Amino acid sequence: RIKSNEVINSMNLHLFTVTKEKYPLSYHCSELISSYLENKLKFCLNDEEKLYLILHINRLCIREECNQ
């Protein structure tokens, strides 16, 4: 998406809201990643992309038995 400058918008705002409330630590981690990308690449993630990050982070935490 960075290279093509494409915008993703699939109307998952409700899912994003529910997910960030249910998995606050994964959400916090996604915010840290988002900030890093913004600082280093001058690229802002939208909520849709943050949703995907939260889901993947949460999946990794479950697999690695992180304390969530």
PDB file with SEQRES, HELIX, SHEET and CRYST1 records, atoms N, CA, C and O in Angstrom:
SEQRES   1 A   68  ARG ILE LYS SER ASN GLU VAL ILE ASN SER MET ASN LEU          
SEQRES   2 A   68  HIS LEU PHE THR VAL THR LYS GLU LYS TYR PRO LEU SER          
SEQRES   3 A   68  TYR HIS CYS SER GLU LEU ILE SER SER TYR LEU GLU ASN          
SEQRES   4 A   68  LYS LEU LYS PHE CYS LEU ASN ASP GLU GLU LYS LEU TYR          
SEQRES   5 A   68  LEU ILE LEU HIS ILE ASN ARG LEU CYS ILE ARG GLU GLU          
SEQRES   6 A   68  CYS ASN GLN                                                  
HELIX    1 AA1 LEU A   13  LYS A   22  1                                  10    
HELIX    2 AA2 PRO A   24  LEU A   41  1                                  18    
HELIX    3 AA3 ASP A   47  ARG A   63  1                                  17    
CRYST1    1.000    1.000    1.000  90.00  90.00  90.00 P 1           1          
ATOM      1  N   ARG A   1       0.823  -1.192   0.000  1.00  0.00           N  
ATOM      2  CA  ARG A   1       0.000   0.000   0.000  1.00  0.00           C  
ATOM      3  C   ARG A   1       0.856   1.240   0.000  1.00  0.00           C  
ATOM      4  O   ARG A   1       0.464   2.249  -0.587  1.00  0.00           O  
ATOM      5  N   ILE A   2       1.998   1.206   0.629  1.00  0.00           N  
ATOM      6  CA  ILE A   2       2.883   2.369   0.658  1.00  0.00           C  
ATOM      7  C   ILE A   2       3.339   2.709  -0.755  1.00  0.00           C  
ATOM      8  O   ILE A   2       3.309   3.871  -1.160  1.00  0.00           O  
ATOM      9  N   LYS A   3       3.758   1.705  -1.493  1.00  0.00           N  
ATOM     10  CA  LYS A   3       4.264   1.933  -2.846  1.00  0.00           C  
ATOM     11  C   LYS A   3       3.189   2.416  -3.801  1.00  0.00           C  
ATOM     12  O   LYS A   3       3.430   3.300  -4.623  1.00  0.00           O  
ATOM     13  N   SER A   4       2.013   1.839  -3.695  1.00  0.00           N  
ATOM     14  CA  SER A   4       0.941   2.193  -4.629  1.00  0.00           C  
ATOM     15  C   SER A   4       0.099   3.368  -4.157  1.00  0.00           C  
ATOM     16  O   SER A   4      -0.711   3.906  -4.912  1.00  0.00           O  
ATOM     17  N   ASN A   5       0.294   3.761  -2.908  1.00  0.00           N  
ATOM     18  CA  ASN A   5      -0.477   4.865  -2.329  1.00  0.00           C  
ATOM     19  C   ASN A   5      -1.983   4.600  -2.393  1.00  0.00           C  
ATOM     20  O   ASN A   5      -2.789   5.506  -2.602  1.00  0.00           O  
ATOM     21  N   GLU A   6      -2.322   3.347  -2.208  1.00  0.00           N  
ATOM     22  CA  GLU A   6      -3.702   2.898  -2.244  1.00  0.00           C  
ATOM     23  C   GLU A   6      -4.378   3.097  -0.889  1.00  0.00           C  
ATOM     24  O   GLU A   6      -3.726   3.002   0.151  1.00  0.00           O  
ATOM     25  N   VAL A   7      -5.654   3.367  -0.900  1.00  0.00           N  
ATOM     26  CA  VAL A   7      -6.394   3.531   0.349  1.00  0.00           C  
ATOM     27  C   VAL A   7      -7.297   2.323   0.539  1.00  0.00           C  
ATOM     28  O   VAL A   7      -8.019   1.916  -0.371  1.00  0.00           O  
ATOM     29  N   ILE A   8      -7.243   1.756   1.745  1.00  0.00           N  
ATOM     30  CA  ILE A   8      -8.098   0.620   2.080  1.00  0.00           C  
ATOM     31  C   ILE A   8      -9.237   1.134   2.941  1.00  0.00           C  
ATOM     32  O   ILE A   8      -9.019   1.817   3.942  1.00  0.00           O  
ATOM     33  N   ASN A   9     -10.437   0.801   2.542  1.00  0.00           N  
ATOM     34  CA  ASN A   9     -11.589   1.229   3.326  1.00  0.00           C  
ATOM     35  C   ASN A   9     -12.714   0.224   3.109  1.00  0.00           C  
ATOM     36  O   ASN A   9     -13.406   0.265   2.092  1.00  0.00           O  
ATOM     37  N   SER A  10     -12.892  -0.676   4.069  1.00  0.00           N  
ATOM     38  CA  SER A  10     -13.917  -1.703   3.890  1.00  0.00           C  
ATOM     39  C   SER A  10     -15.009  -1.627   4.949  1.00  0.00           C  
ATOM     40  O   SER A  10     -15.735  -2.596   5.175  1.00  0.00           O  
ATOM     41  N   MET A  11     -15.118  -0.507   5.577  1.00  0.00           N  
ATOM     42  CA  MET A  11     -16.199  -0.289   6.536  1.00  0.00           C  
ATOM     43  C   MET A  11     -16.116  -1.201   7.752  1.00  0.00           C  
ATOM     44  O   MET A  11     -17.147  -1.652   8.249  1.00  0.00           O  
ATOM     45  N   ASN A  12     -14.932  -1.477   8.232  1.00  0.00           N  
ATOM     46  CA  ASN A  12     -14.757  -2.313   9.412  1.00  0.00           C  
ATOM     47  C   ASN A  12     -14.561  -1.485  10.677  1.00  0.00           C  
ATOM     48  O   ASN A  12     -13.939  -1.951  11.631  1.00  0.00           O  
ATOM     49  N   LEU A  13     -15.070  -0.300  10.693  1.00  0.00           N  
ATOM     50  CA  LEU A  13     -14.876   0.579  11.841  1.00  0.00           C  
ATOM     51  C   LEU A  13     -15.446  -0.039  13.114  1.00  0.00           C  
ATOM     52  O   LEU A  13     -14.825   0.041  14.174  1.00  0.00           O  
ATOM     53  N   HIS A  14     -16.603  -0.645  13.020  1.00  0.00           N  
ATOM     54  CA  HIS A  14     -17.201  -1.282  14.197  1.00  0.00           C  
ATOM     55  C   HIS A  14     -16.310  -2.419  14.699  1.00  0.00           C  
ATOM     56  O   HIS A  14     -16.080  -2.548  15.902  1.00  0.00           O  
ATOM     57  N   LEU A  15     -15.819  -3.228  13.791  1.00  0.00           N  
ATOM     58  CA  LEU A  15     -14.940  -4.328  14.163  1.00  0.00           C  
ATOM     59  C   LEU A  15     -13.654  -3.804  14.801  1.00  0.00           C  
ATOM     60  O   LEU A  15     -13.163  -4.381  15.771  1.00  0.00           O  
ATOM     61  N   PHE A  16     -13.117  -2.729  14.268  1.00  0.00           N  
ATOM     62  CA  PHE A  16     -11.930  -2.103  14.851  1.00  0.00           C  
ATOM     63  C   PHE A  16     -12.207  -1.663  16.288  1.00  0.00           C  
ATOM     64  O   PHE A  16     -11.398  -1.918  17.179  1.00  0.00           O  
ATOM     65  N   THR A  17     -13.320  -1.017  16.513  1.00  0.00           N  
ATOM     66  CA  THR A  17     -13.682  -0.522  17.845  1.00  0.00           C  
ATOM     67  C   THR A  17     -13.826  -1.666  18.836  1.00  0.00           C  
ATOM     68  O   THR A  17     -13.302  -1.600  19.948  1.00  0.00           O  
ATOM     69  N   VAL A  18     -14.526  -2.700  18.441  1.00  0.00           N  
ATOM     70  CA  VAL A  18     -14.733  -3.855  19.315  1.00  0.00           C  
ATOM     71  C   VAL A  18     -13.404  -4.546  19.608  1.00  0.00           C  
ATOM     72  O   VAL A  18     -13.133  -4.922  20.748  1.00  0.00           O  
ATOM     73  N   THR A  19     -12.591  -4.711  18.591  1.00  0.00           N  
ATOM     74  CA  THR A  19     -11.314  -5.411  18.738  1.00  0.00           C  
ATOM     75  C   THR A  19     -10.350  -4.652  19.636  1.00  0.00           C  
ATOM     76  O   THR A  19      -9.680  -5.252  20.477  1.00  0.00           O  
ATOM     77  N   LYS A  20     -10.276  -3.359  19.466  1.00  0.00           N  
ATOM     78  CA  LYS A  20      -9.341  -2.595  20.304  1.00  0.00           C  
ATOM     79  C   LYS A  20      -9.785  -2.582  21.764  1.00  0.00           C  
ATOM     80  O   LYS A  20      -8.944  -2.500  22.660  1.00  0.00           O  
ATOM     81  N   GLU A  21     -11.085  -2.660  22.016  1.00  0.00           N  
ATOM     82  CA  GLU A  21     -11.573  -2.734  23.390  1.00  0.00           C  
ATOM     83  C   GLU A  21     -11.331  -4.120  23.992  1.00  0.00           C  
ATOM     84  O   GLU A  21     -11.021  -4.244  25.177  1.00  0.00           O  
ATOM     85  N   LYS A  22     -11.471  -5.143  23.180  1.00  0.00           N  
ATOM     86  CA  LYS A  22     -11.307  -6.505  23.675  1.00  0.00           C  
ATOM     87  C   LYS A  22      -9.834  -6.867  23.892  1.00  0.00           C  
ATOM     88  O   LYS A  22      -9.509  -7.649  24.785  1.00  0.00           O  
ATOM     89  N   TYR A  23      -8.952  -6.301  23.077  1.00  0.00           N  
ATOM     90  CA  TYR A  23      -7.521  -6.620  23.151  1.00  0.00           C  
ATOM     91  C   TYR A  23      -6.698  -5.337  23.321  1.00  0.00           C  
ATOM     92  O   TYR A  23      -5.995  -4.928  22.397  1.00  0.00           O  
ATOM     93  N   PRO A  24      -6.780  -4.714  24.473  1.00  0.00           N  
ATOM     94  CA  PRO A  24      -6.112  -3.415  24.657  1.00  0.00           C  
ATOM     95  C   PRO A  24      -4.589  -3.472  24.539  1.00  0.00           C  
ATOM     96  O   PRO A  24      -3.978  -2.515  24.062  1.00  0.00           O  
ATOM     97  N   LEU A  25      -3.967  -4.565  24.959  1.00  0.00           N  
ATOM     98  CA  LEU A  25      -2.511  -4.650  24.846  1.00  0.00           C  
ATOM     99  C   LEU A  25      -2.075  -4.800  23.385  1.00  0.00           C  
ATOM    100  O   LEU A  25      -1.079  -4.211  22.965  1.00  0.00           O  
ATOM    101  N   SER A  26      -2.807  -5.572  22.638  1.00  0.00           N  
ATOM    102  CA  SER A  26      -2.515  -5.704  21.206  1.00  0.00           C  
ATOM    103  C   SER A  26      -2.766  -4.377  20.496  1.00  0.00           C  
ATOM    104  O   SER A  26      -2.021  -3.994  19.594  1.00  0.00           O  
ATOM    105  N   TYR A  27      -3.811  -3.691  20.907  1.00  0.00           N  
ATOM    106  CA  TYR A  27      -4.080  -2.370  20.329  1.00  0.00           C  
ATOM    107  C   TYR A  27      -2.931  -1.407  20.643  1.00  0.00           C  
ATOM    108  O   TYR A  27      -2.477  -0.671  19.767  1.00  0.00           O  
ATOM    109  N   HIS A  28      -2.472  -1.415  21.871  1.00  0.00           N  
ATOM    110  CA  HIS A  28      -1.374  -0.537  22.256  1.00  0.00           C  
ATOM    111  C   HIS A  28      -0.123  -0.842  21.413  1.00  0.00           C  
ATOM    112  O   HIS A  28       0.560   0.072  20.952  1.00  0.00           O  
ATOM    113  N   CYS A  29       0.155  -2.094  21.225  1.00  0.00           N  
ATOM    114  CA  CYS A  29       1.288  -2.490  20.397  1.00  0.00           C  
ATOM    115  C   CYS A  29       1.106  -2.008  18.956  1.00  0.00           C  
ATOM    116  O   CYS A  29       2.061  -1.544  18.334  1.00  0.00           O  
ATOM    117  N   SER A  30      -0.090  -2.113  18.434  1.00  0.00           N  
ATOM    118  CA  SER A  30      -0.355  -1.633  17.071  1.00  0.00           C  
ATOM    119  C   SER A  30      -0.150  -0.120  16.976  1.00  0.00           C  
ATOM    120  O   SER A  30       0.298   0.384  15.946  1.00  0.00           O  
ATOM    121  N   GLU A  31      -0.472   0.588  18.029  1.00  0.00           N  
ATOM    122  CA  GLU A  31      -0.243   2.032  18.043  1.00  0.00           C  
ATOM    123  C   GLU A  31       1.254   2.356  18.050  1.00  0.00           C  
ATOM    124  O   GLU A  31       1.687   3.315  17.412  1.00  0.00           O  
ATOM    125  N   LEU A  32       2.025   1.567  18.762  1.00  0.00           N  
ATOM    126  CA  LEU A  32       3.477   1.759  18.766  1.00  0.00           C  
ATOM    127  C   LEU A  32       4.064   1.501  17.375  1.00  0.00           C  
ATOM    128  O   LEU A  32       4.931   2.244  16.915  1.00  0.00           O  
ATOM    129  N   ILE A  33       3.596   0.465  16.722  1.00  0.00           N  
ATOM    130  CA  ILE A  33       4.051   0.164  15.365  1.00  0.00           C  
ATOM    131  C   ILE A  33       3.638   1.279  14.419  1.00  0.00           C  
ATOM    132  O   ILE A  33       4.423   1.712  13.576  1.00  0.00           O  
ATOM    133  N   SER A  34       2.424   1.733  14.561  1.00  0.00           N  
ATOM    134  CA  SER A  34       1.927   2.821  13.728  1.00  0.00           C  
ATOM    135  C   SER A  34       2.770   4.092  13.904  1.00  0.00           C  
ATOM    136  O   SER A  34       3.107   4.757  12.924  1.00  0.00           O  
ATOM    137  N   SER A  35       3.097   4.414  15.122  1.00  0.00           N  
ATOM    138  CA  SER A  35       3.938   5.588  15.398  1.00  0.00           C  
ATOM    139  C   SER A  35       5.325   5.430  14.792  1.00  0.00           C  
ATOM    140  O   SER A  35       5.885   6.374  14.236  1.00  0.00           O  
ATOM    141  N   TYR A  36       5.860   4.244  14.905  1.00  0.00           N  
ATOM    142  CA  TYR A  36       7.173   3.973  14.329  1.00  0.00           C  
ATOM    143  C   TYR A  36       7.148   4.189  12.812  1.00  0.00           C  
ATOM    144  O   TYR A  36       8.025   4.853  12.260  1.00  0.00           O  
ATOM    145  N   LEU A  37       6.141   3.626  12.146  1.00  0.00           N  
ATOM    146  CA  LEU A  37       6.021   3.788  10.697  1.00  0.00           C  
ATOM    147  C   LEU A  37       5.849   5.250  10.304  1.00  0.00           C  
ATOM    148  O   LEU A  37       6.396   5.713   9.303  1.00  0.00           O  
ATOM    149  N   GLU A  38       5.088   5.949  11.102  1.00  0.00           N  
ATOM    150  CA  GLU A  38       4.884   7.364  10.807  1.00  0.00           C  
ATOM    151  C   GLU A  38       6.187   8.146  10.956  1.00  0.00           C  
ATOM    152  O   GLU A  38       6.491   9.004  10.127  1.00  0.00           O  
ATOM    153  N   ASN A  39       6.945   7.864  11.987  1.00  0.00           N  
ATOM    154  CA  ASN A  39       8.205   8.574  12.224  1.00  0.00           C  
ATOM    155  C   ASN A  39       9.279   8.211  11.203  1.00  0.00           C  
ATOM    156  O   ASN A  39       9.998   9.083  10.714  1.00  0.00           O  
ATOM    157  N   LYS A  40       9.385   6.942  10.887  1.00  0.00           N  
ATOM    158  CA  LYS A  40      10.459   6.476  10.004  1.00  0.00           C  
ATOM    159  C   LYS A  40      10.133   6.611   8.524  1.00  0.00           C  
ATOM    160  O   LYS A  40      10.996   6.965   7.722  1.00  0.00           O  
ATOM    161  N   LEU A  41       8.887   6.329   8.167  1.00  0.00           N  
ATOM    162  CA  LEU A  41       8.519   6.302   6.751  1.00  0.00           C  
ATOM    163  C   LEU A  41       7.570   7.425   6.344  1.00  0.00           C  
ATOM    164  O   LEU A  41       7.222   7.563   5.171  1.00  0.00           O  
ATOM    165  N   LYS A  42       7.163   8.213   7.312  1.00  0.00           N  
ATOM    166  CA  LYS A  42       6.181   9.276   7.044  1.00  0.00           C  
ATOM    167  C   LYS A  42       4.912   8.686   6.429  1.00  0.00           C  
ATOM    168  O   LYS A  42       4.340   9.219   5.477  1.00  0.00           O  
ATOM    169  N   PHE A  43       4.504   7.574   7.010  1.00  0.00           N  
ATOM    170  CA  PHE A  43       3.345   6.840   6.514  1.00  0.00           C  
ATOM    171  C   PHE A  43       2.380   6.573   7.658  1.00  0.00           C  
ATOM    172  O   PHE A  43       2.768   5.990   8.670  1.00  0.00           O  
ATOM    173  N   CYS A  44       1.147   6.985   7.515  1.00  0.00           N  
ATOM    174  CA  CYS A  44       0.141   6.809   8.564  1.00  0.00           C  
ATOM    175  C   CYS A  44      -0.752   5.612   8.245  1.00  0.00           C  
ATOM    176  O   CYS A  44      -1.266   5.479   7.134  1.00  0.00           O  
ATOM    177  N   LEU A  45      -0.923   4.759   9.225  1.00  0.00           N  
ATOM    178  CA  LEU A  45      -1.846   3.645   9.083  1.00  0.00           C  
ATOM    179  C   LEU A  45      -3.262   4.112   9.375  1.00  0.00           C  
ATOM    180  O   LEU A  45      -3.488   4.925  10.273  1.00  0.00           O  
ATOM    181  N   ASN A  46      -4.201   3.596   8.617  1.00  0.00           N  
ATOM    182  CA  ASN A  46      -5.588   3.905   8.936  1.00  0.00           C  
ATOM    183  C   ASN A  46      -6.129   2.845   9.904  1.00  0.00           C  
ATOM    184  O   ASN A  46      -5.430   1.886  10.232  1.00  0.00           O  
ATOM    185  N   ASP A  47      -7.344   3.017  10.348  1.00  0.00           N  
ATOM    186  CA  ASP A  47      -7.916   2.097  11.341  1.00  0.00           C  
ATOM    187  C   ASP A  47      -8.059   0.682  10.800  1.00  0.00           C  
ATOM    188  O   ASP A  47      -7.940  -0.288  11.549  1.00  0.00           O  
ATOM    189  N   GLU A  48      -8.310   0.564   9.526  1.00  0.00           N  
ATOM    190  CA  GLU A  48      -8.411  -0.757   8.899  1.00  0.00           C  
ATOM    191  C   GLU A  48      -7.083  -1.510   9.025  1.00  0.00           C  
ATOM    192  O   GLU A  48      -7.062  -2.692   9.367  1.00  0.00           O  
ATOM    193  N   GLU A  49      -6.011  -0.837   8.754  1.00  0.00           N  
ATOM    194  CA  GLU A  49      -4.691  -1.454   8.852  1.00  0.00           C  
ATOM    195  C   GLU A  49      -4.326  -1.751  10.301  1.00  0.00           C  
ATOM    196  O   GLU A  49      -3.701  -2.770  10.593  1.00  0.00           O  
ATOM    197  N   LYS A  50      -4.709  -0.875  11.191  1.00  0.00           N  
ATOM    198  CA  LYS A  50      -4.477  -1.125  12.611  1.00  0.00           C  
ATOM    199  C   LYS A  50      -5.268  -2.344  13.085  1.00  0.00           C  
ATOM    200  O   LYS A  50      -4.797  -3.109  13.926  1.00  0.00           O  
ATOM    201  N   LEU A  51      -6.458  -2.518  12.546  1.00  0.00           N  
ATOM    202  CA  LEU A  51      -7.261  -3.696  12.871  1.00  0.00           C  
ATOM    203  C   LEU A  51      -6.507  -4.967  12.502  1.00  0.00           C  
ATOM    204  O   LEU A  51      -6.438  -5.901  13.300  1.00  0.00           O  
ATOM    205  N   TYR A  52      -5.949  -5.008  11.311  1.00  0.00           N  
ATOM    206  CA  TYR A  52      -5.177  -6.179  10.899  1.00  0.00           C  
ATOM    207  C   TYR A  52      -3.980  -6.394  11.814  1.00  0.00           C  
ATOM    208  O   TYR A  52      -3.673  -7.529  12.178  1.00  0.00           O  
ATOM    209  N   LEU A  53      -3.318  -5.341  12.179  1.00  0.00           N  
ATOM    210  CA  LEU A  53      -2.193  -5.460  13.106  1.00  0.00           C  
ATOM    211  C   LEU A  53      -2.633  -6.033  14.446  1.00  0.00           C  
ATOM    212  O   LEU A  53      -1.990  -6.939  14.977  1.00  0.00           O  
ATOM    213  N   ILE A  54      -3.712  -5.515  14.989  1.00  0.00           N  
ATOM    214  CA  ILE A  54      -4.220  -6.009  16.277  1.00  0.00           C  
ATOM    215  C   ILE A  54      -4.497  -7.505  16.190  1.00  0.00           C  
ATOM    216  O   ILE A  54      -4.118  -8.261  17.085  1.00  0.00           O  
ATOM    217  N   LEU A  55      -5.149  -7.929  15.129  1.00  0.00           N  
ATOM    218  CA  LEU A  55      -5.477  -9.349  14.972  1.00  0.00           C  
ATOM    219  C   LEU A  55      -4.219 -10.211  14.884  1.00  0.00           C  
ATOM    220  O   LEU A  55      -4.139 -11.268  15.510  1.00  0.00           O  
ATOM    221  N   HIS A  56      -3.245  -9.758  14.112  1.00  0.00           N  
ATOM    222  CA  HIS A  56      -2.010 -10.533  13.962  1.00  0.00           C  
ATOM    223  C   HIS A  56      -1.188 -10.527  15.246  1.00  0.00           C  
ATOM    224  O   HIS A  56      -0.622 -11.555  15.620  1.00  0.00           O  
ATOM    225  N   ILE A  57      -1.118  -9.416  15.908  1.00  0.00           N  
ATOM    226  CA  ILE A  57      -0.394  -9.327  17.180  1.00  0.00           C  
ATOM    227  C   ILE A  57      -1.042 -10.245  18.207  1.00  0.00           C  
ATOM    228  O   ILE A  57      -0.356 -10.971  18.926  1.00  0.00           O  
ATOM    229  N   ASN A  58      -2.352 -10.206  18.268  1.00  0.00           N  
ATOM    230  CA  ASN A  58      -3.071 -11.055  19.214  1.00  0.00           C  
ATOM    231  C   ASN A  58      -2.844 -12.528  18.904  1.00  0.00           C  
ATOM    232  O   ASN A  58      -2.648 -13.329  19.818  1.00  0.00           O  
ATOM    233  N   ARG A  59      -2.867 -12.887  17.646  1.00  0.00           N  
ATOM    234  CA  ARG A  59      -2.615 -14.274  17.239  1.00  0.00           C  
ATOM    235  C   ARG A  59      -1.217 -14.711  17.660  1.00  0.00           C  
ATOM    236  O   ARG A  59      -1.035 -15.822  18.156  1.00  0.00           O  
ATOM    237  N   LEU A  60      -0.238 -13.845  17.465  1.00  0.00           N  
ATOM    238  CA  LEU A  60       1.128 -14.165  17.882  1.00  0.00           C  
ATOM    239  C   LEU A  60       1.237 -14.320  19.400  1.00  0.00           C  
ATOM    240  O   LEU A  60       1.932 -15.205  19.898  1.00  0.00           O  
ATOM    241  N   CYS A  61       0.560 -13.470  20.102  1.00  0.00           N  
ATOM    242  CA  CYS A  61       0.590 -13.550  21.572  1.00  0.00           C  
ATOM    243  C   CYS A  61      -0.042 -14.846  22.061  1.00  0.00           C  
ATOM    244  O   CYS A  61       0.441 -15.450  23.019  1.00  0.00           O  
ATOM    245  N   ILE A  62      -1.093 -15.268  21.424  1.00  0.00           N  
ATOM    246  CA  ILE A  62      -1.721 -16.538  21.803  1.00  0.00           C  
ATOM    247  C   ILE A  62      -0.769 -17.690  21.498  1.00  0.00           C  
ATOM    248  O   ILE A  62      -0.578 -18.585  22.321  1.00  0.00           O  
ATOM    249  N   ARG A  63      -0.180 -17.659  20.318  1.00  0.00           N  
ATOM    250  CA  ARG A  63       0.742 -18.729  19.934  1.00  0.00           C  
ATOM    251  C   ARG A  63       1.970 -18.790  20.837  1.00  0.00           C  
ATOM    252  O   ARG A  63       2.436 -19.874  21.188  1.00  0.00           O  
ATOM    253  N   GLU A  64       2.488 -17.628  21.208  1.00  0.00           N  
ATOM    254  CA  GLU A  64       3.693 -17.570  22.041  1.00  0.00           C  
ATOM    255  C   GLU A  64       3.380 -17.533  23.536  1.00  0.00           C  
ATOM    256  O   GLU A  64       4.282 -17.432  24.367  1.00  0.00           O  
ATOM    257  N   GLU A  65       2.099 -17.615  23.862  1.00  0.00           N  
ATOM    258  CA  GLU A  65       1.628 -17.606  25.248  1.00  0.00           C  
ATOM    259  C   GLU A  65       2.092 -16.356  26.007  1.00  0.00           C  
ATOM    260  O   GLU A  65       2.567 -16.436  27.140  1.00  0.00           O  
ATOM    261  N   CYS A  66       1.945 -15.227  25.363  1.00  0.00           N  
ATOM    262  CA  CYS A  66       2.254 -13.943  26.012  1.00  0.00           C  
ATOM    263  C   CYS A  66       1.222 -13.685  27.101  1.00  0.00           C  
ATOM    264  O   CYS A  66       0.125 -14.245  27.073  1.00  0.00           O  
ATOM    265  N   ASN A  67       1.565 -12.867  28.026  1.00  0.00           N  
ATOM    266  CA  ASN A  67       0.615 -12.480  29.075  1.00  0.00           C  
ATOM    267  C   ASN A  67      -0.269 -11.370  28.567  1.00  0.00           C  
ATOM    268  O   ASN A  67       0.159 -10.219  28.480  1.00  0.00           O  
ATOM    269  N   GLN A  68      -1.491 -11.700  28.232  1.00  0.00           N  
ATOM    270  CA  GLN A  68      -2.432 -10.695  27.730  1.00  0.00           C  
ATOM    271  C   GLN A  68      -3.511 -10.486  28.748  1.00  0.00           C  
ATOM    272  O   GLN A  68      -4.415  -9.678  28.532  1.00  0.00           O  
TER     273      GLN A  68                                                      
END                                                                             
